[in-house]
């Protein structure tokens, strides 16, 4: 595969990532609504820790577990912030 084709593939994957992050955000908003209805706290450190453990368990590289944890920590933070806006 040449450089142009490789970059096109990355662009295609980036579009999928954006779509999946939007879906995750929508789910986070719904979770925020439900937490608001039941009086649960927005932050759930145990759940966030479990997500990061699962990410590490499912990571087959080439990104390190540390890099994946940083990426998913940012995703979790952004989705948590959405819940405060509900």
Secondary structure, DSSP 8 states (H G I E B T S, - for coil): --HHHHHHHHHHHHHHHHHHHHHHHHHHHHHHHHHHHHT--S--HHHHHHHHHHHHHH--SSS-HHHHHHHHHHHHHHHHHHHHT-
